[in-house]
Amino acid sequence: MRRIALITGAGRGIGAATAHELGRRGFHVIVNYRADTSAATSVVKQIQAAGGTAQAVQADVRDPGQVAELVEACARVDALVCNANIPPPFGPLARMSWEDFAGKVTGELAGVFHITRRVLDRMREQGNGRIVYVSSLSAELVRPGAIAHATAKAALNTFAQHVAAEAGAWGIPVNIVAPGAVRTEASAAMRTPETEAALGHRSILGRMLDPQDVAAVIGSVLDGGFDAVTGACIPVDAGFRVLSG
């Protein structure tokens, strides 16, 4: 029986790269997306062209009704990757509204809360499954303007560890993959040649991270190599925190 992986926010960036990685590893991939049908369809076609199987399913994972329909569309869920991006407001606290700050934090948590509850029920019935939450090193770093983003990711990490504690009773590993700066469309506005060069200097890869670097780690976690690991936060920064600037 082919394993099924459900990836939220899989139309681009890390989500799309993860969809390709899991398709390559033999999963049937559910490419979830919120609005960009064209991007999600393109990911599906590329997976199929490479010999894998996939389908695109639209749903805003912040909406419990849409999440119920999304999970119902899956025959089973062997692997869940919570990756949906909630764009954060960037700027100092002095110029940030409560509405913008709360919108990021509540959106981030809604995007994992509803899907986790539904999928955990399915995995408990199946008797197996694995979950990965895509977070960020921002949860533990302080940088100008990132207060909403960092707070939301720190809350996500805490949520994920509590899920790991509950899911462990059913033999379901739950882990967090926390990338550093990654070259994606979402990060394009904040990248300059100078920042990319600086990140490359603090990388054992000699370059800024690409989405495929993160996807390879997620694929390893979900493909059976981490069965004895749960509740872990796995940093993917290519050495950023330990190599001197």
C-alpha positions as CSV (number, residue, x, y, z in Angstrom):
1,M,0.0,0.0,0.0
2,R,1.4,3.4,-1.0
3,R,1.9,5.7,1.9
4,I,0.0,9.0,1.8
5,A,1.6,12.3,2.8
6,L,-0.4,15.5,3.4
7,I,1.5,18.7,3.1
8,T,-0.1,22.0,4.0
9,G,1.1,25.0,2.0
10,A,2.7,22.8,-0.6
11,G,2.3,25.0,-3.7
12,R,5.7,26.7,-3.4
13,G,8.9,27.1,-1.4
14,I,9.7,24.5,1.3
15,G,6.3,22.9,0.9
16,A,6.7,22.3,-2.8
17,A,10.2,21.0,-2.3
18,T,9.0,18.6,0.4
19,A,6.2,17.4,-1.9
20,H,8.8,16.5,-4.5
21,E,11.1,14.9,-1.9
22,L,8.3,12.7,-0.5
23,G,7.0,11.9,-4.0
24,R,10.6,10.7,-4.8
25,R,10.5,8.5,-1.7
26,G,7.3,6.8,-2.8
27,F,4.6,8.7,-1.0
28,H,1.4,9.6,-2.7
29,V,1.4,13.4,-2.0
30,I,-1.6,15.5,-1.1
31,V,-0.5,19.0,-2.2
32,N,-2.6,21.4,-0.1
33,Y,-2.9,25.0,-1.1
34,R,-5.0,28.0,-0.1
35,A,-5.3,30.2,-3.2
36,D,-2.8,29.5,-6.0
37,T,-4.3,26.7,-8.0
38,S,-1.7,27.1,-10.8
39,A,1.3,26.6,-8.5
40,A,-0.2,23.6,-6.8
41,T,-1.2,22.0,-10.1
42,S,2.3,22.5,-11.4
43,V,3.8,20.7,-8.4
44,V,1.5,17.8,-9.0
45,K,2.4,17.6,-12.7
46,Q,6.1,17.7,-11.9
47,I,5.8,14.9,-9.3
48,Q,3.9,12.8,-11.8
49,A,6.4,13.5,-14.6
50,A,9.1,12.1,-12.2
51,G,7.1,8.9,-11.8
52,G,5.3,9.7,-8.5
53,T,1.7,10.3,-7.7
54,A,0.1,13.4,-6.3
55,Q,-3.1,15.4,-6.2
56,A,-3.8,19.0,-5.3
57,V,-6.5,19.8,-2.7
58,Q,-7.6,23.4,-1.9
59,A,-8.3,24.3,1.7
60,D,-7.5,27.2,4.1
61,V,-6.1,25.3,7.0
62,R,-7.1,28.0,9.4
63,D,-10.8,27.1,8.8
64,P,-12.0,24.0,10.7
65,G,-14.7,23.3,8.1
66,Q,-12.3,23.3,5.2
67,V,-9.8,21.2,7.2
68,A,-12.5,18.6,7.8
69,E,-13.1,18.4,4.1
70,L,-9.4,18.2,3.3
71,V,-8.8,15.3,5.7
72,E,-11.9,13.5,4.5
73,A,-10.5,13.7,1.0
74,C,-7.5,11.6,2.1
75,A,-8.0,7.8,2.2
76,R,-5.4,7.7,5.1
77,V,-2.7,10.0,6.3
78,D,0.7,8.3,7.0
79,A,2.6,11.6,7.2
80,L,1.5,15.1,7.9
81,V,3.7,18.1,7.2
82,C,2.4,21.4,8.7
83,N,4.0,24.0,6.6
84,A,1.3,26.5,5.6
85,N,2.8,30.1,5.7
86,I,0.9,32.9,7.5
87,P,2.7,36.1,6.2
88,P,3.9,38.0,9.2
89,P,3.9,41.8,9.7
90,F,7.5,43.0,10.1
91,G,8.4,46.1,12.1
92,P,9.1,47.4,15.6
93,L,6.5,46.9,18.4
94,A,6.1,50.7,18.6
95,R,4.6,50.7,15.1
96,M,2.7,47.4,15.2
97,S,-1.0,47.1,15.8
98,W,-2.4,44.5,18.1
99,E,-4.6,43.3,15.2
100,D,-1.5,42.6,13.0
101,F,0.4,41.0,15.8
102,A,-2.5,38.8,17.0
103,G,-3.4,37.9,13.4
104,K,0.0,36.4,12.9
105,V,0.0,34.4,16.1
106,T,-3.6,33.2,16.0
107,G,-3.2,32.4,12.2
108,E,-0.1,30.4,12.8
109,L,-1.7,28.3,15.6
110,A,-5.1,27.9,13.8
111,G,-3.1,26.6,10.8
112,V,-1.8,23.7,12.9
113,F,-4.5,23.2,15.5
114,H,-7.4,22.1,13.3
115,I,-5.4,19.9,11.0
116,T,-3.5,18.3,13.9
117,R,-6.7,17.3,15.7
118,R,-8.3,15.8,12.6
119,V,-5.2,13.9,11.4
120,L,-4.3,12.6,14.9
121,D,-7.8,11.0,15.1
122,R,-7.1,9.4,11.7
123,M,-3.6,8.2,12.7
124,R,-4.9,6.8,16.0
125,E,-7.5,4.7,14.1
126,Q,-4.8,3.6,11.7
127,G,-2.4,2.7,14.4
128,N,0.5,4.7,12.9
129,G,1.6,8.0,11.4
130,R,4.3,10.7,11.7
131,I,4.0,14.5,12.0
132,V,6.5,17.2,11.2
133,Y,5.9,20.9,11.9
134,V,7.9,23.4,9.9
135,S,9.0,26.2,12.2
136,S,11.9,28.6,12.1
137,L,15.1,29.4,13.9
138,S,13.4,32.8,14.5
139,A,11.7,31.2,17.5
140,E,15.0,31.4,19.4
141,L,16.7,34.4,17.7
142,V,16.2,38.1,18.3
143,R,16.3,40.3,15.2
144,P,14.9,43.7,14.4
145,G,11.3,43.7,13.3
146,A,10.6,40.0,13.8
147,I,8.6,40.1,17.1
148,A,5.3,38.8,15.6
149,H,7.0,36.1,13.5
150,A,9.3,34.9,16.3
151,T,6.5,34.8,18.9
152,A,4.3,32.8,16.5
153,K,7.0,30.3,15.8
154,A,7.9,29.9,19.5
155,A,4.2,29.2,20.2
156,L,4.2,26.7,17.4
157,N,7.2,24.9,18.9
158,T,5.5,24.7,22.3
159,F,2.3,23.4,20.7
160,A,4.2,20.7,18.7
161,Q,6.0,19.4,21.8
162,H,2.7,19.0,23.7
163,V,1.3,17.2,20.6
164,A,4.3,14.9,20.7
165,A,3.6,14.1,24.4
166,E,0.0,13.2,23.6
167,A,0.7,11.3,20.3
168,G,3.5,9.3,21.9
169,A,0.9,7.2,23.7
170,W,-0.2,5.9,20.3
171,G,3.3,5.4,18.9
172,I,3.2,8.5,16.6
173,P,6.5,10.5,16.4
174,V,6.0,14.2,16.2
175,N,8.9,16.5,15.5
176,I,9.8,20.1,14.5
177,V,12.1,21.1,11.6
178,A,13.4,24.6,12.1
179,P,15.1,26.2,9.1
180,G,17.3,29.2,9.1
181,A,17.1,31.7,6.3
182,V,15.9,29.9,3.1
183,R,15.9,31.2,-0.5
184,T,12.2,31.3,-1.2
185,E,9.6,33.6,-2.7
186,A,8.5,34.5,0.8
187,S,12.0,35.7,1.8
188,A,12.8,37.5,-1.5
189,A,11.9,40.9,-0.2
190,M,14.4,40.7,2.6
191,R,17.3,39.2,0.7
192,T,20.1,41.3,-0.8
193,P,23.4,40.1,-2.4
194,E,25.1,41.2,0.8
195,T,22.8,39.2,3.1
196,E,23.1,36.1,0.9
197,A,26.9,36.4,0.9
198,A,26.9,36.8,4.7
199,L,24.7,33.7,5.2
200,G,26.9,31.8,2.8
201,H,30.0,32.7,4.8
202,R,28.3,31.2,7.9
203,S,27.3,28.0,6.1
204,I,29.1,24.7,5.8
205,L,27.5,24.6,2.3
206,G,29.1,27.8,1.4
207,R,25.8,29.3,0.3
208,M,22.3,30.2,1.6
209,L,19.9,27.4,2.2
210,D,17.6,26.3,-0.6
211,P,14.1,24.7,0.0
212,Q,15.5,21.4,-1.1
213,D,18.0,21.4,1.8
214,V,15.1,21.6,4.3
215,A,13.0,19.1,2.3
216,A,15.7,16.5,2.5
217,V,15.7,16.7,6.3
218,I,11.9,16.5,6.5
219,G,11.9,13.5,4.1
220,S,14.5,11.7,6.4
221,V,12.4,12.3,9.5
222,L,9.2,11.0,7.8
223,D,10.7,8.0,6.0
224,G,11.5,5.8,8.9
225,G,14.9,6.9,10.0
226,F,13.7,8.8,13.1
227,D,11.3,6.3,14.7
228,A,13.0,6.7,18.1
229,V,12.9,10.5,18.0
230,T,9.9,12.5,19.1
231,G,9.4,16.0,20.5
232,A,12.7,17.2,19.0
233,C,13.3,20.5,17.3
234,I,15.8,19.9,14.5
235,P,17.6,23.0,13.3
236,V,18.5,23.2,9.6
237,D,20.8,26.2,9.4
238,A,24.0,24.7,7.7
239,G,26.0,26.0,10.7
240,F,24.7,29.6,11.0
241,R,24.6,29.5,14.8
242,V,28.1,28.1,15.3
243,L,30.2,29.5,12.5
244,S,31.6,32.9,13.1
245,G,30.4,35.8,11.0
